[in-house]
Amino acid sequence: MAYTQENFSELDLLLLYDLSNTQKGIKVHKTADVDKIAATQRLFEKGFITQADGGYLTTLGIEAAEQAQSLHTMLNAHSGE
């Protein structure tokens, strides 16, 4: 099983959240990239975020963002990122 481009867009969006302060949300404006807008809508429909245009992470969203950010860190551990 492989990640789809939609999965990558959703993961990229989850990386934008600041897990050190879950009271900080994000806002994806209607002028944003079409892929980012669609990813935000999908994450909202799946129950990961509170608003169709961003908002805050739900409990499920926090868990997913933690996993996404952890994986990103592991994959980039030796790349200097």
C-alpha positions in Angstrom: 0.0 0.0 0.0 1.4 3.4 -1.0 0.5 6.9 0.2 -1.6 8.9 -2.3 -0.9 12.5 -3.2 -4.0 13.3 -1.1 -2.4 11.6 1.9 0.8 13.6 1.4 -1.2 16.9 1.3 -3.0 15.9 4.5 0.3 15.0 6.2 1.8 18.3 5.1 -1.1 20.1 6.7 -0.8 18.2 10.0 2.9 19.3 10.1 1.7 23.0 10.2 0.2 22.6 13.7 2.2 23.6 16.7 1.8 20.6 19.1 3.5 22.6 22.0 0.3 24.7 22.1 -2.9 23.0 21.0 -4.8 26.3 21.5 -3.1 27.6 18.4 -5.1 26.7 15.3 -4.5 27.4 11.7 -6.6 29.1 9.0 -6.4 28.0 5.4 -7.5 30.9 3.3 -9.6 30.5 0.1 -6.6 31.9 -1.8 -4.4 29.1 -0.7 -3.2 26.3 -3.0 -6.1 24.1 -4.1 -4.4 20.9 -2.8 -4.1 22.5 0.7 -7.8 23.6 0.7 -8.9 20.2 -0.3 -6.7 18.5 2.3 -8.1 20.8 5.0 -11.7 19.9 4.0 -10.8 16.1 4.0 -9.2 16.4 7.5 -12.3 18.2 8.7 -14.6 15.5 7.3 -12.5 12.8 8.9 -12.7 14.5 12.3 -9.1 15.5 12.6 -9.7 19.3 12.7 -12.6 21.4 14.0 -13.3 23.6 11.0 -13.4 23.1 7.2 -10.9 25.8 6.8 -8.5 24.7 9.6 -9.3 25.6 13.2 -7.9 23.4 15.9 -6.9 19.8 16.1 -9.4 17.4 17.6 -8.2 14.6 20.0 -7.8 12.4 16.9 -6.1 15.2 15.1 -3.6 15.7 17.9 -2.7 12.0 17.8 -2.3 12.1 14.0 -0.2 15.2 14.0 2.1 13.7 16.7 2.6 10.7 14.5 3.1 12.7 11.3 5.6 15.0 13.0 7.4 12.1 14.6 7.7 10.3 11.3 8.9 13.5 9.6 11.6 13.9 12.2 12.7 10.2 11.9 12.8 10.4 8.1 14.8 13.6 8.1 17.1 12.8 11.0 20.2 12.5 8.8 19.3 15.0 6.2 20.1 18.1 8.3 16.5 19.3 8.2 
